[in-house]
Amino acid sequence: MNESITRRVSRLISGNINALIEAAENSSPEIIMKESIREIQDAISEIKDALGKSIVESKMISDKIKQLKDTHAQLLEQSKLAIREDREDLAKAAIEKQMDIEAQKPILEENLKEVNASIKKNEEYIIALQGKIREMEDAIKVKQTYKKEQFNNSSASQKVDKAEQAFNRVAGIGGNLDKIALEEASKLADLADLQRSVNIQDRLAALKTTIND
């Protein structure tokens, strides 16, 4: 879409039904309204496509997080076994892999939050647009039955106002989530390596203490 989903939903929802009918008085209000309904239905279809992709992505990220958790737990048991067998080198290797997992997991969890927020927002957009279609369909029926003055005072007009207020609340939900920024400074590379080595030794010592106890 050239137009962003948020802007498109806002434009479609904010359209005033009464003004639309009045502008079409010299032609056929029903035809104009039905064209608008088709545009909303097209938008719903596109949002549903985006929603489906987000759901698949959420499942993939969730599966990856679970896999990392399972691998982390397995590495802990392997490192304990290596200590018992006096294979400190293998224990160190297992601890290093654990630390790599611990670095990846928060990023995946943040990505999952963003994807799930997108899912929630798109679900709300679909509900809001479906509500707008119902209001427009109601307005068509009212127009076919009552005079314009009666329409302006009808319950359909009040429903439209409520629908617009509801969308305003929906549109305010979910801003851009902060992105995780990973910055490395080359001049600190040696220090980072040293810190990692110290962490490995500390965890190795703690592991030995656990086993000895």
Order of alpha helices (4+ residues) and beta strands (2+ residues): alpha-alpha-alpha-alpha-alpha-alpha-alpha
